Amino acid sequence: MSSPLCNGHTTGTDILWAGLPMITLPLEKMATRVAGSLCLATGIGEEMVVNRLAISANCVFSLMVELFF
C-alpha cells in the first residue's frame, strides 16, 4: 500500500516489476498520483487504484486473505 502523501515512485516501480500488487489512493497533488499511473500502466491498475481510504483497507485485507489463506 503506497503512502497517500508522497507515494510509490521508484519503490512502486520495483513492486510492480516483481509482480506484486500495490494499493494506492491518489489525491490532488502530482506526487500522490504517481503510483496510480504506474498501476494503470500495468493494465490491471483499476483494481489497485482506490478512491477512499476505507476501500484501500478492504483491498489490503482481501489481498492478505487471498495470499495467506
Secondary structure by P-SEA (a helix, b strand, c coil): ccccccccaaaaaaaaaacbbbbbbbccccccaaaaaaaaaaccccccccccaaaaaaaaaaaaaaacc
